[in-house]
């Protein structure tokens, strides 16, 4: 198998995964945020003051529905790649992967698709409590869906509850797979990042309209709701990400060392690399700016922690897994991790600055509202670089310690993989372009100036109309 086929297959799966996650992160976070908005609408409806929150929920619900509808297509195509480019991997993990992927469809996708239709298209027919229950079931369904997908991915990083029989990993303990600590750590981090994406999406749209003094009665409370979500999401994402990195020091030490570009062992107290000029060919850093002691704190929350370097780990891996090269693409892992952390810190600062301004009664400051509009793409970039860190950090393994990338690739030709890559890029870029166009058009239109093309709900019946008392109704 030529390296070109492997590289193209890796690039295709990586890019299409990022394309798919463009939709997923917003869907998972926005579903929960809209459920909260719907709850406010329900509570205010009981007091006769639901108009503001009804319009807020309908507006952001329209955006959610657009993203959900377009994003579903990308998920279907994503799964086909397991057979197209990674057939040997699919053969090895199929007995285990089939379980969470099937449960995701049975327990989550049908739940989401059914109740999102009831919530949106039957909103004028359902009783308020039914509509509220429908959107909460959609929100729960998105979380369940995310969990099963993350569970499958986490098993690749920390395989448990299996035995290898006849060249295949066979499931021996479903409970061990479900309660894999790696899965829950990753799920918590994905959840926090999804809330952050959705929160800054709503913040940017609300700020855009508040700067123009349009629909202030709707977007001002929407800004406050999203601000609380942004604060919770950024803190939750940072805390879970920190824990995940510390666990990686124990079960994926090579990834942890690559995140710090640490070639030699780092005894306690270990420094933290702020920036480095990485020379992968000679396995050293030509320049490295380090902060003393911080590396130990990040590794174990104390000053007594050190960690192994990549050169020593590579020799130990050779003894454990056989001859080969086990150092991942260090430059990608190192800088992706820092971009993610840098953006996360900026978003955390932006969220708590907003809470401070809210407390001081200055949340309508124009400089802050403008900054929220410009921040909107950053949560996605942080998500993408986080996935790059996670997935490239475990290279060359597809299933950690069991199956390498070279062993999992399909027996395709370079031309076949390239053709698939180009085709998928065309389709995915078109879908993302369509999604961005529809979201932008709808978001800029605002609450009252609705776009020409709108997904309307089923009209409520007029029970006083004579047509309901005709012969056909009797």
LUMLUM-889400 format. One record per residue (C-alpha): residue in three letters; x, y negated, z negated. Coordinates in steps of 0.25 Angstrom, whole numbers, padded with zeros to 4 digits, always signed. Each point is the difference from the previous one (the first is absolute). Layout:
% residues N
ALAXYZ
...
//
This chain:
% residues 474
UNK+0000+0000+0000
UNK+0006-0013+0004
UNK+0001-0012-0009
UNK-0008-0009+0009
UNK-0012+0009-0001
UNK+0001+0000-0015
UNK+0002-0015+0000
UNK-0011-0003+0009
UNK-0009+0009-0008
UNK+0003-0007-0013
UNK-0001-0014+0006
UNK-0014+0004+0006
UNK-0005+0005-0013
UNK+0006-0011-0008
UNK-0006-0011+0009
UNK-0014+0006+0001
UNK-0001+0002-0015
UNK+0003-0015-0002
UNK-0010-0003+0010
UNK-0010+0008-0007
UNK+0003-0005-0013
UNK-0002-0014+0005
UNK-0015+0003-0001
UNK+0000+0010-0012
UNK+0006-0009-0010
UNK-0011-0011+0003
UNK-0011+0010+0000
UNK+0004+0006-0013
UNK+0001-0013-0007
UNK-0011-0008+0006
UNK-0010+0011-0003
UNK+0002-0001-0015
UNK+0000-0015+0001
UNK-0013-0001+0008
UNK-0006+0010-0010
UNK+0003-0010-0011
UNK-0006-0012+0008
UNK-0012+0009+0002
UNK-0001+0002-0015
UNK+0000-0015-0002
UNK-0011-0002+0010
UNK-0008+0011-0007
UNK+0002-0007-0013
UNK-0004-0014+0005
UNK-0011+0006+0008
UNK-0007+0004-0013
UNK+0001-0015-0005
UNK-0005-0005+0013
UNK+0014-0006+0005
UNK+0005+0010+0009
UNK+0001-0008+0013
UNK+0015-0004-0001
UNK+0005+0014-0003
UNK-0009+0007+0010
UNK+0006-0009+0011
UNK+0014+0003-0006
UNK-0003+0015+0001
UNK-0006+0000+0014
UNK+0012-0009+0005
UNK+0011+0008-0005
UNK-0008+0013+0002
UNK+0000-0003+0015
UNK+0015-0001+0000
UNK+0001+0013-0008
UNK-0009+0007+0010
UNK+0008-0005+0012
UNK+0013+0005-0006
UNK-0006+0013-0004
UNK-0006+0003+0013
UNK+0013-0003+0008
UNK+0009+0007-0010
UNK-0007+0013+0000
UNK+0005+0003+0014
UNK+0014-0002-0004
UNK-0001+0010-0011
UNK-0006+0011+0010
UNK+0012-0002+0009
UNK+0010+0000-0011
UNK-0003+0015-0004
UNK+0002+0005+0014
UNK+0014-0003-0001
UNK+0003+0011-0009
UNK-0003+0010+0011
UNK+0006-0009+0011
UNK+0013-0003-0006
UNK+0002+0008-0013
UNK-0006+0014+0003
UNK+0011+0007-0008
UNK-0003-0009-0011
UNK-0015+0003+0001
UNK+0003+0015+0000
UNK+0008-0002-0012
UNK-0009-0008-0009
UNK-0014+0003+0007
UNK-0005+0009-0011
UNK+0002-0011-0010
UNK-0002-0013+0008
UNK-0014+0006+0005
UNK-0006-0001-0014
UNK+0002-0015-0003
UNK-0003-0004+0014
UNK-0013+0008+0001
UNK-0004-0005-0014
UNK+0002-0014+0005
UNK-0010+0002+0011
UNK-0010+0008-0008
UNK+0001-0009-0013
UNK+0003-0013+0005
UNK-0002-0003+0015
UNK-0014+0005+0000
UNK-0003-0008-0012
UNK+0006-0013+0005
UNK-0007+0001+0014
UNK-0014+0004-0006
UNK-0001-0011-0010
UNK+0007-0011+0008
UNK-0011+0002+0010
UNK-0011-0001-0011
UNK+0007-0012-0007
UNK+0001-0008+0013
UNK-0010+0004+0010
UNK-0011+0002-0011
UNK+0003-0012-0009
UNK-0014-0006+0003
UNK-0007+0013-0002
UNK+0007+0005-0013
UNK-0003-0004-0014
UNK+0011-0009-0006
UNK+0004+0012-0009
UNK+0001+0009+0011
UNK+0009-0009+0008
UNK+0009-0002-0012
UNK+0001+0015-0002
UNK+0003+0002+0015
UNK+0012-0010+0001
UNK+0006+0006-0013
UNK-0001+0014+0006
UNK+0007-0006+0012
UNK+0011-0006-0009
UNK+0001+0013-0008
UNK+0001+0008+0013
UNK+0012-0009+0005
UNK+0007+0003-0013
UNK-0002+0015+0001
UNK+0004+0000+0015
UNK+0013-0007-0004
UNK+0003+0009-0011
UNK-0001+0013+0009
UNK+0009-0006+0011
UNK+0010-0005-0010
UNK-0001+0014-0007
UNK+0005+0006+0013
UNK+0011-0010+0002
UNK+0005+0002-0015
UNK+0001+0015+0002
UNK+0010-0003+0011
UNK+0008-0008-0010
UNK-0002+0010-0012
UNK-0005+0013+0004
UNK-0007+0008-0011
UNK-0010+0012-0001
UNK+0006+0008+0012
UNK+0008+0011+0004
UNK+0007+0003+0013
UNK-0005+0012+0007
UNK+0003+0004+0014
UNK+0006-0014+0003
UNK-0012-0007-0005
UNK-0003-0007-0012
UNK-0012+0006-0007
UNK-0009-0006-0010
UNK+0001+0007-0014
UNK-0006-0010-0009
UNK-0010-0011+0004
UNK+0000-0007-0013
UNK+0015-0002+0000
UNK-0001-0007+0014
UNK-0012-0008-0005
UNK+0007-0004-0013
UNK+0014-0003+0007
UNK+0005-0012-0008
UNK+0006-0005+0013
UNK-0014-0001+0006
UNK-0005-0008-0011
UNK+0011-0009+0000
UNK-0001-0002+0015
UNK-0015-0002-0001
UNK+0001-0010-0011
UNK+0010-0008+0009
UNK-0008+0001+0013
UNK-0012-0004-0008
UNK+0007-0013-0006
UNK+0005-0003+0014
UNK-0014+0001+0006
UNK-0006-0009-0010
UNK+0011-0010+0003
UNK-0002+0000+0015
UNK-0015-0001-0002
UNK+0001-0011-0010
UNK+0010-0009+0008
UNK-0009+0003+0013
UNK-0012-0006-0008
UNK+0008-0011-0006
UNK+0006-0005+0014
UNK-0014+0000+0006
UNK-0006-0007-0012
UNK+0011-0010+0000
UNK-0001-0003+0015
UNK-0015-0004-0002
UNK+0002-0008-0013
UNK+0011-0008+0007
UNK-0011-0004+0010
UNK-0010-0002-0011
UNK-0009+0010+0007
UNK-0010+0010-0008
UNK+0007-0004-0013
UNK-0011+0006-0008
UNK+0003+0014+0006
UNK+0015-0001+0001
UNK+0004-0006-0013
UNK-0005+0012-0008
UNK+0005+0009+0010
UNK+0014-0006-0002
UNK-0001+0002-0015
UNK-0005+0014+0001
UNK+0012+0003+0010
UNK+0010-0007-0009
UNK-0003+0010-0012
UNK+0001+0011+0010
UNK+0013-0005+0005
UNK+0006-0001-0014
UNK-0005+0014-0004
UNK+0005+0006+0013
UNK+0014-0007+0000
UNK+0003+0004-0015
UNK-0006+0015+0002
UNK+0008+0001+0013
UNK+0013-0005-0007
UNK-0001+0009-0012
UNK-0004+0013+0008
UNK+0011-0003+0010
UNK+0011-0002-0011
UNK-0005+0013-0006
UNK+0001+0007+0013
UNK+0014-0005+0002
UNK+0004+0005-0014
UNK-0005+0014+0003
UNK+0007+0000+0014
UNK+0013-0001-0008
UNK-0003+0014-0006
UNK-0007+0007+0011
UNK+0006-0007+0012
UNK+0013-0006-0004
UNK+0005-0002+0014
UNK-0011-0009+0003
UNK+0002-0008-0013
UNK+0015-0001+0004
UNK-0004-0005+0014
UNK-0009-0010-0006
UNK+0012-0006-0007
UNK+0010+0003+0011
UNK+0008+0007-0011
UNK+0011+0009+0007
UNK+0008+0003-0013
UNK-0006+0004-0013
UNK-0005-0012-0009
UNK+0003+0002-0014
UNK-0007-0007-0011
UNK-0003-0011-0001
UNK-0002+0000+0015
UNK-0001-0013+0008
UNK-0011-0003+0010
UNK+0003-0004+0014
UNK-0006-0013+0004
UNK+0005+0000+0015
UNK+0010+0009+0007
UNK+0007+0001+0013
UNK-0001+0015+0002
UNK+0010+0008+0008
UNK-0006+0014+0002
UNK+0011+0004+0010
UNK+0010-0001-0011
UNK-0009+0003-0012
UNK+0002-0013-0007
UNK-0005-0014-0002
UNK+0009-0011+0006
UNK-0007-0010-0008
UNK-0009+0002-0012
UNK-0005-0011-0010
UNK-0004+0007-0013
UNK-0008-0004-0012
UNK+0006+0007-0013
UNK-0009+0009-0008
UNK-0012-0001+0008
UNK+0002+0013+0007
UNK-0001+0007-0013
UNK-0012-0007-0004
UNK-0007+0003+0013
UNK+0005+0015-0001
UNK-0005+0003-0014
UNK-0004-0013-0007
UNK+0012+0000-0008
UNK+0015-0003+0001
UNK+0005+0014-0002
UNK-0004+0005+0014
UNK+0009+0003+0011
UNK-0003+0008+0013
UNK+0007+0008+0011
UNK+0006-0006+0013
UNK-0004+0005+0014
UNK+0014+0006+0002
UNK+0000+0009-0012
UNK-0015+0004+0002
UNK+0003+0003+0015
UNK+0010+0011-0005
UNK-0009+0005-0010
UNK-0012+0001+0010
UNK+0009+0008+0009
UNK+0002+0010-0011
UNK-0015+0001-0002
UNK-0006-0001+0014
UNK+0012+0004+0009
UNK+0009-0007+0010
UNK-0005-0013+0005
UNK-0001-0015-0002
UNK-0009-0004-0011
UNK+0002-0015-0001
UNK-0012-0008+0006
UNK+0000-0012+0008
UNK+0005-0009-0011
UNK-0001-0014+0007
UNK-0015+0003+0003
UNK-0003+0005-0014
UNK+0008-0011-0007
UNK-0006-0012+0007
UNK-0014+0005+0001
UNK+0000+0002-0015
UNK+0005-0014-0002
UNK-0010-0006+0010
UNK-0011+0007-0007
UNK+0004-0004-0014
UNK+0003-0015+0004
UNK-0014-0001+0007
UNK-0006+0007-0012
UNK+0006-0010-0010
UNK-0004-0012+0009
UNK-0015+0005+0000
UNK+0000+0002-0015
UNK+0005-0014-0002
UNK-0011-0005+0010
UNK-0011+0008-0007
UNK+0004-0005-0014
UNK+0002-0014+0005
UNK-0014+0000+0004
UNK-0005+0005-0013
UNK+0008-0012-0007
UNK-0006-0010+0010
UNK-0014+0006-0003
UNK+0003-0002-0015
UNK+0004-0014+0002
UNK-0012-0003+0009
UNK+0009-0003+0012
UNK-0003+0013+0009
UNK-0005-0009+0011
UNK+0015-0006+0002
UNK+0002-0001+0015
UNK+0014+0005-0001
UNK-0004+0013-0007
UNK-0011+0002+0010
UNK+0009-0002+0012
UNK+0010+0010-0006
UNK-0010+0011-0001
UNK-0003-0001+0015
UNK+0014+0002+0003
UNK+0002+0011-0009
UNK-0010+0009+0006
UNK+0009+0009+0008
UNK+0010+0003-0011
UNK-0008+0011-0008
UNK+0000+0008+0013
UNK+0015-0002+0002
UNK+0003+0004-0014
UNK-0009+0013+0002
UNK+0007+0003+0013
UNK+0014-0002-0006
UNK-0004+0008-0012
UNK-0004+0012+0008
UNK+0013-0001+0008
UNK+0008+0001-0013
UNK-0008+0012-0005
UNK+0000+0008+0013
UNK+0014-0003+0005
UNK+0006+0001-0014
UNK-0003+0015+0000
UNK+0007+0003+0014
UNK+0004+0009+0005
UNK-0011+0008-0007
UNK-0014+0001+0004
UNK-0004+0008-0011
UNK+0010-0003-0011
UNK+0010+0011-0002
UNK-0007+0010+0009
UNK-0001-0005+0014
UNK+0008-0011+0008
UNK-0005-0009+0011
UNK+0008+0008+0011
UNK-0007+0013-0005
UNK-0014-0006+0001
UNK+0000-0006+0013
UNK-0007+0006+0012
UNK+0007+0006+0012
UNK-0004-0012+0009
UNK+0009-0007+0011
UNK+0004-0014-0001
UNK-0009-0004+0011
UNK-0012+0006-0007
UNK+0003-0007-0013
UNK+0003-0013+0007
UNK-0013+0001+0008
UNK-0008+0002-0013
UNK+0007-0011-0007
UNK-0003-0010+0011
UNK-0015+0004+0001
UNK-0002+0000-0015
UNK+0007-0014-0001
UNK-0010-0005+0011
UNK-0012+0005-0007
UNK+0004-0004-0014
UNK+0004-0014+0004
UNK-0013-0002+0008
UNK-0007+0004-0013
UNK+0007-0009-0009
UNK-0001-0011+0010
UNK-0015+0002+0000
UNK-0001+0001-0015
UNK+0008-0013-0002
UNK-0008-0007+0011
UNK-0014+0005-0007
UNK+0005-0003-0014
UNK+0006-0014+0004
UNK-0013-0004+0008
UNK-0009+0004-0011
UNK+0008-0005-0011
UNK+0002-0014+0007
UNK-0015-0001+0003
UNK-0004+0000-0015
UNK-0013+0003-0007
UNK-0009-0009+0008
UNK+0007+0000+0014
UNK-0001+0014+0003
UNK+0006+0006+0013
UNK-0008+0004+0012
UNK+0002+0015-0002
UNK-0004+0005-0014
UNK-0003+0013-0006
UNK-0014-0003-0005
UNK-0008+0008-0011
UNK-0013+0007+0003
UNK-0011-0010-0001
UNK-0009+0000-0012
UNK-0015+0005+0004
UNK-0011-0011-0001
UNK-0010+0008-0007
UNK-0011-0011+0002
UNK+0001+0002+0015
UNK-0013+0005+0007
UNK+0009+0010+0007
UNK+0001+0008-0012
UNK-0014+0003-0001
UNK-0003+0005+0014
UNK-0004+0013+0005
UNK+0014+0005+0001
UNK+0003-0002-0014
UNK-0013+0007-0005
//
